[in-house]
């Protein structure tokens, strides 16, 4: 059954075939959605183009969420390619590698600002410039991690940025609800991607899931793609402002 037939999905944060956004893109494609993709810089563009071809994407365009003009350019691109669209996927984050090791107390003001700007404010900025282009029954989703709620060694400033992202998601859900746009987050378990390689001790985090999570296995980008498809489709009508955990159940385990 094709759950996303006739829907148009704009996906941000596809860097390579290991990216969570790739699992989501492939799942959306399988379910009949049209795809638009963005890249942050030329290096990512090179890796993105063959992936875009593989899924027959309608367009790829530049979007660096730290640049005000890119928000406007993205809006204009969506208008010229699609007019209206249905699904927005926020699957991007960034923090200085120096801030993803050692003690959180040493986080610099600049590092704090940058992590929150790129990883959290961007959801607000994107929602603002794109909201009126979204059809009713639209769905916005962002990727988060449990380090927002509990202390995870080395995740540091990114945990704070994810807390800001999750709270932003809830406020956006209230703002955009009257327009029949739903806003949710997926809290994924650890997956070995480019972004994850910046987190010191990441291997140990993966091992913990295998040893302690109820399902005793790490999750895959396909697992996230499945939940994203549910959130993008009308199957999740009535669901907004929520964080859905795709983490093999690790977050329910106490000491
Ligand atoms: O374990 C994991 N991998 C988890 C990731 C567990 C739970 C959540 N997440 C989240 C991440 O925090 C992020 O929000 O999932 C999202 C996607 O992350 P990913 O798939 O793990 O990482 P990756 O494949 O590296 O894609 C993230 C991309 C960037 O890649 P690089 O590695 O080049 O930084 O985010 C993009 C970029 O393509 N990105 C930006 N996009 C627009 N503007 C910017 C920017 N300024 N900075 C980074």
Boltz pocket constraint, residues with backbone or C-beta under 6 A from the ligand:
constraints:
  - pocket:
      binder: B
      contacts: [[A, 13], [A, 14], [A, 15], [A, 16], [A, 18], [A, 19], [A, 20], [A, 21], [A, 39], [A, 40], [A, 44], [A, 63], [A, 64], [A, 65], [A, 66], [A, 90], [A, 91], [A, 92], [A, 93], [A, 94], [A, 118], [A, 143], [A, 144], [A, 145], [A, 186], [A, 187], [A, 188], [A, 189], [A, 190], [A, 191], [A, 192], [A, 193], [A, 194], [A, 195], [A, 196]]
      max_distance: 6.0
